[in-house]
Every structure is written in structure tokens, then in C-alpha cells.
Amino acid sequence: MLSRTADNLYWLARYMERADFLARIIEATQRLSTLPTAYGGTGSEWESTLNAAGVLEDYERIFTEITEADAIHFLAFDSRNPSSIQNCIELARTNARAVRTALTIEMWQSINTAWLELKRYESSLGANGSVDRIELSRFLDFVKKTSLDFDGSAHRTMLRNDAYWFSRLGLYVERADTTARMLDVKYHVLLPETESVGGTVDYFQWTAILRAVSALTAYHWVYRGGIKPWLVADLLILRPEMPRSLHSCYENIVRLLDSISRAYGRQGPSQRQARSVLTRLENASIKEIFGTGLHEFLTAFVEDNDRLGSSIAEQYLID
């Protein structure tokens, strides 16, 4: 496969996963922002969301204060934000058009239909100002459904060859990054300094995070008890059966990179780096992670994940 084709497939999946993440975290933040201060409304929810999305500095260069309307517009439709939902879907379609013959009909239809539907939402929600919560809820549901349609189409209709492997590789690299960032920002930004870990505020915020990654039901199935921050972190970091956990993402990344290496006849830095991260996750315990610092662990993970992305690009995606 041409490196350009592999690059398009890899980034197509990353952009679709990123759009899904943004829709989920906007939805979670809206829930928190409507709570009274005594039950989790801290006043810094939108700052933390911009931070989790990695666009806080870009936002602050444009806006003088953080408001709900501006933050939603910036995350969803602002062309000045390279990672806005609108830009993610448009970039995904651009990448999909470049490799149209490598996609199945179902995959192309899910992306192209989403791109056409996006224009309707842009006209009703894209303008700055007051936010229509009902229409915004429909839009976020549309984005999540689009991601599910694309993901399901890829899983059910693609041949298990290098096109499939590079597409899924992009998905899991992006998913690992967004899960780690969301966990890190929750623990260090959302929780007020005056609130104890495990308190009332903590409960509502961790519940919002679980809902944002569709893991609330899974949490209760696994732990069968109340919401505890160290158990939420355990679920989203170390549990291999949880599809969005860091462990699960890296199991899939290692498997996909091994499939690519067998097809291409050699291994390289990306395979070694991915196995190294997976080994650390397999040998870690949540007690040790909290003992040395959750923030430090997640920061190191995000940096390792970024390095892996660079290694994949150098090894496979750059001519």
C-alpha cells in the first residue's frame, strides 16, 4: 500500500473518533454545568473541557473569557479550531475521498451523508450566541451516531488487510489519547481544591465522565458498588475488557501493528514502542498509579502515545 493511502486511512479514522469524543465531552459538560455548585457545578467545566480537547490555548488567543456559548461554538463549528467537530468531519471526508476505492460503500455513505447533514446543523447552530439545547442535543446525537455508523461499517464490511489495519490503528491511537486526557483533566481541573476526593461533587463529576465514554453501565457490572474515583480510573486505564480503556486500546494497537509487520515482512520502532507501553499497563496496578500520581502517569502516557503516533508516521505514513 502507498504510504499516502495508509496516511489517509489512518487520519480518516482518527478524525471520526475525535469528532465522537468532542460530542461526548460537550454533552457531559452540559450536564455538569446545569448542576448547582453543591452538586458538582464548579464554574470551570467549560475551561476543563477545552483543556481536555487540547484547544484551551487556541481558544484564549481568540476569546477574552470562557462562556458556554463561545466554548460550544469553538468546539463544534469554529473554523479557527482545527479540531472542531465540523473540521473533523470535513477532514475525514477529504481523506475518505482521497481513498474512495479503499473504502466499502457503507463506509463512504456514512461519511458523505454526515458531511451533507452537517451543513444543516451548521446553519442552525453554527452562529455564535445563545445555544438551543434541544437542537444541540440532536446535533451531538447525530455526531455520535455518525461515528458508530462508520465504526460499524468498517468492522463489518472491510477486508482484513492493510487498509483495515491502518484504519483501525488510527482509531485506537486517537481513543487512547482522548481517554487519557479526559481522565487527567477531570482529576486536576474539575474537582475543586476545597472538595475531598470521593465527596458529593466528586461523585457527580466521575459519573459524568463515565457517561461521556458510555461506561456507566459497565462500571456497575464490574464493580457492583458506588462510584469511587480509583475504580473509575481502574476501569478506564487497566481493564482489558473495557473497550475504551488504555489497556484495551494498546492490546489492539499491538495486534494491528503486528499484522502490518507480518504483511510487510519486518518490524520497527512502532512495534517496539507499542509493546513497551502495553507491558507497562499489564504490570501496573491502580494502587501504584495513585501512589506515584495519576496526573504524572497520564501525562507520561499521553507523551508516549504521541511518540508512538510519530513513529507510525515515520515508519509507514511518510514517503
C-alpha positions in Angstrom: 0.0 0.0 0.0 1.2 3.5 -0.8 2.2 5.5 2.3 -0.2 8.3 1.2 -3.1 5.8 1.1 -2.2 4.5 4.6 -2.0 8.1 5.9 -5.4 8.9 4.6 -7.0 5.8 6.1 -5.2 6.4 9.4 -6.3 10.0 9.8 -9.8 9.4 8.5 -10.3 7.1 11.5 -8.6 9.5 13.9 -10.8 12.4 12.8 -14.0 10.4 13.1 -13.0 9.2 16.6 -12.1 12.8 17.6 -15.5 14.1 16.5 -17.2 11.4 18.6 -15.1 12.4 21.6 -15.9 16.1 21.3 -19.6 15.4 21.1 -19.4 13.2 24.2 -17.4 15.6 26.3 -19.7 18.6 25.3 -22.7 16.5 26.4 -21.0 15.6 29.7 -20.0 19.2 30.4 -23.6 20.4 29.7 -24.8 18.0 32.4 -22.3 19.3 34.9 -22.8 23.0 34.1 -26.5 22.7 35.0 -25.8 21.3 38.4 -25.8 23.6 41.5 -22.4 24.2 43.0 -23.2 21.9 45.9 -23.7 19.0 43.5 -20.9 19.4 41.0 -21.3 22.7 39.2 -17.9 24.2 39.8 -18.0 27.0 37.2 -14.8 25.7 35.5 -16.5 23.0 33.5 -16.0 24.6 30.1 -12.4 25.5 30.8 -11.7 21.9 31.7 -13.4 20.7 28.5 -11.4 23.0 26.3 -8.3 21.8 28.1 -9.3 18.1 27.7 -9.8 18.7 23.9 -6.3 20.3 23.8 -7.6 23.6 22.4 -7.6 25.9 25.5 -4.6 27.9 24.4 -6.2 28.4 20.9 -9.5 29.5 22.5 -7.8 32.0 24.8 -6.0 33.6 21.9 -9.4 34.4 20.3 -11.8 35.0 23.2 -11.3 37.1 26.3 -13.5 35.0 28.6 -14.8 31.4 28.7 -18.6 31.2 28.2 -20.8 28.2 27.4 -21.9 29.6 24.0 -18.4 30.5 22.8 -17.0 27.2 24.1 -19.6 25.1 22.3 -19.3 27.1 19.1 -15.5 26.8 19.2 -15.6 23.0 19.9 -18.3 22.3 17.4 -18.2 24.7 14.4 -15.4 27.3 14.6 -13.2 27.1 11.6 -10.4 28.7 13.6 -10.3 25.5 15.7 -8.6 22.8 13.6 -10.1 20.1 15.9 -13.7 21.4 15.9 -16.3 18.7 15.1 -17.1 20.5 11.8 -13.4 20.4 10.8 -13.0 16.8 11.9 -15.9 15.6 9.8 -14.8 17.7 6.8 -11.2 16.5 7.1 -12.5 12.9 7.4 -14.5 13.3 4.2 -11.4 14.8 2.4 -9.3 11.8 3.5 -12.2 9.4 2.5 -12.4 11.0 -1.0 -8.7 10.5 -1.5 -9.0 6.8 -0.8 -12.5 6.2 -2.1 -11.7 2.9 -3.7 -10.2 1.5 -0.5 -13.5 2.1 1.4 -16.6 0.0 1.2 -19.8 1.6 0.0 -21.2 1.6 3.5 -18.2 3.4 4.9 -18.3 6.1 2.2 -22.0 6.6 2.6 -21.7 7.1 6.4 -19.1 9.8 6.0 -20.6 11.5 3.0 -24.1 11.6 4.5 -22.7 13.1 7.7 -20.9 15.8 5.7 -24.1 16.7 3.9 -26.2 16.7 7.1 -23.5 18.8 8.9 -24.4 21.8 6.7 -28.0 21.8 8.1 -26.8 21.9 11.7 -24.2 24.5 10.9 -26.9 26.9 9.7 -28.9 26.5 12.9 -26.2 26.1 15.5 -23.0 27.4 13.9 -23.7 31.1 14.7 -22.3 32.5 17.9 -24.9 33.4 20.5 -27.4 31.6 22.6 -27.4 27.8 22.4 -30.6 26.0 21.6 -30.2 23.0 23.9 -32.7 20.8 22.1 -31.1 21.3 18.7 -27.6 20.9 20.2 -28.7 17.6 21.7 -29.9 16.4 18.3 -26.6 17.5 16.8 -24.5 15.7 19.4 -26.6 12.5 18.9 -26.0 12.9 15.2 -22.3 13.1 15.6 -22.2 10.0 17.9 -24.4 8.1 15.5 -22.2 9.0 12.6 -19.1 7.7 14.4 -20.9 4.5 15.3 -22.1 4.0 11.7 -18.6 4.5 10.4 -17.0 2.2 13.0 -19.6 -0.5 12.5 -19.3 -0.3 8.7 -15.5 -0.7 8.9 -15.8 -3.6 11.3 -18.5 -5.4 9.4 -17.6 -4.8 5.7 -13.8 -4.3 5.3 -11.4 -7.0 4.2 -8.9 -7.8 6.9 -6.0 -6.4 5.0 -3.6 -3.4 5.4 -6.4 -0.9 4.6 -8.4 -2.2 7.6 -5.3 -2.4 9.9 -4.3 1.2 9.2 -7.9 2.5 9.7 -8.3 0.7 13.0 -4.9 1.7 14.1 -5.8 5.4 13.8 -9.0 4.8 15.8 -7.2 3.2 18.7 -4.3 5.7 18.9 -6.9 8.5 19.0 -9.1 6.7 21.5 -6.2 6.1 23.9 -5.2 9.8 23.7 -8.8 11.1 24.4 -9.4 8.7 27.2 -6.2 9.7 29.0 -6.8 13.4 28.5 -10.3 13.3 29.8 -9.2 11.4 32.9 -6.3 13.7 33.6 -8.4 16.9 33.2 -11.2 15.5 35.4 -8.9 14.7 38.3 -6.9 18.0 38.3 -9.3 20.6 37.0 -12.9 19.7 37.6 -12.5 18.8 41.3 -12.4 22.0 43.4 -9.5 22.3 45.8 -11.8 22.5 48.8 -13.6 19.2 47.9 -12.3 15.9 49.2 -11.8 13.0 46.8 -14.9 10.8 47.0 -17.2 13.6 48.1 -20.5 14.6 46.7 -19.0 16.8 44.0 -16.6 14.1 43.1 -19.4 11.6 42.7 -21.3 13.7 40.1 -18.2 14.5 38.1 -16.9 11.0 37.9 -20.4 9.8 36.9 -20.4 12.5 34.1 -17.1 11.1 32.9 -18.4 7.5 32.8 -21.4 8.7 30.9 -19.2 10.6 28.4 -17.4 7.4 27.5 -20.5 5.2 27.7 -19.0 3.3 30.6 -21.5 3.9 33.5 -23.3 0.6 33.0 -20.0 -1.3 32.5 -18.7 0.2 35.8 -21.7 -1.1 37.7 -21.4 -4.5 36.1 -17.7 -4.8 37.0 -17.6 -3.2 40.5 -21.2 -3.5 41.7 -20.9 -0.6 44.1 -20.9 3.2 44.4 -18.7 5.4 42.2 -15.2 5.6 43.5 -12.5 7.6 41.6 -9.8 4.9 41.9 -12.2 2.3 40.5 -13.2 4.6 37.6 -9.5 5.1 36.8 -9.0 1.3 37.1 -11.8 0.7 34.6 -10.6 3.3 32.1 -6.9 2.5 32.4 -6.3 -1.1 33.3 -9.4 -3.2 32.5 -8.8 -5.0 29.2 -12.5 -5.9 28.8 -13.4 -2.2 28.7 -13.3 -1.2 25.0 -12.2 2.4 25.7 -9.6 1.6 28.4 -5.9 2.4 27.7 -5.1 -1.3 28.1 -7.7 -2.4 25.6 -6.6 0.3 23.1 -3.0 -0.9 23.3 -3.9 -4.5 23.0 -5.5 -3.6 19.7 -2.7 -1.3 18.7 -0.1 -4.1 19.2 -2.2 -6.6 17.4 -2.7 -4.3 14.4 0.9 -3.3 14.2 1.9 -7.0 14.3 -0.5 -7.7 11.5 1.1 -4.9 9.4 4.6 -6.0 10.2 3.8 -9.6 9.1 2.3 -8.4 5.9 5.3 -6.1 5.1 7.9 -8.5 6.3 9.6 -6.5 9.0 9.1 -4.8 12.4 10.3 -1.4 13.5 10.2 1.2 16.2 6.4 1.5 16.3 6.0 -2.2 17.2 8.6 -2.0 19.9 7.1 1.2 21.4 3.6 -0.2 21.4 4.7 -3.4 23.1 6.6 -1.4 25.7 3.5 0.7 26.6 1.3 -2.4 26.8 3.8 -4.2 29.0 3.8 -1.3 31.5 0.0 -1.3 31.5 -0.1 -5.1 32.1 2.3 -4.8 35.0 0.7 -1.7 36.6 -1.8 -1.6 39.5 -4.2 1.2 40.3 -2.8 1.4 43.8 0.7 2.1 42.4 -0.7 4.6 39.8 -2.4 6.6 42.5 0.6 6.3 44.8 3.0 7.8 42.3 0.4 10.3 41.0 -2.4 9.8 38.5 -1.5 13.1 36.7 2.1 12.0 36.3 1.1 8.6 35.0 -1.4 10.0 32.5 0.9 12.8 31.3 3.6 10.2 30.6 1.1 8.0 28.8 -0.1 10.9 26.5 3.6 11.7 25.7 4.3 8.0 24.9 1.1 7.8 22.8 2.2 11.0 20.9 5.7 9.4 20.3 4.0 6.3 19.0 2.0 8.3 16.6 5.2 10.0 15.3 6.9 6.6 15.0 3.9 5.2 13.0 4.1 8.2 10.7 7.8 7.9 10.1 7.7 4.1 9.6 4.6 3.9 7.4 2.9 7.2 6.5 5.6 9.4 5.2 7.0 8.9 1.6 
